[in-house]
């Protein structure tokens, strides 16, 4: 699923010194998804491990 699908209405701006995990978690809560898998697919194109940079390289 592409990053900017029709389901992605808005992306949050990172706070100063915020980690990728933190902004991913806030984005998940903002979108209100019941499953982390859905947020991960929208943000990273994978169902798991999107915020763990080494796992996606």
KALIN-V771143 format. One line per field, one symbol per residue. ss: DSSP state (~ for helix, > for strand, _ for the rest). burial: b if it has 24 or more other C-alpha atoms within 12 Angstrom, else e. A space follows every 50 residues. Layout:
ss: ???
burial: ???
This chain:
ss: ___________________~~~~~~~~~~~~____~~~~~~~~~______ __~~~~_
burial: eeeeeeeeeeeeeeeeeeeeeeebbebbeeeeeeebebbbbbbbeeeeeb beeeeee
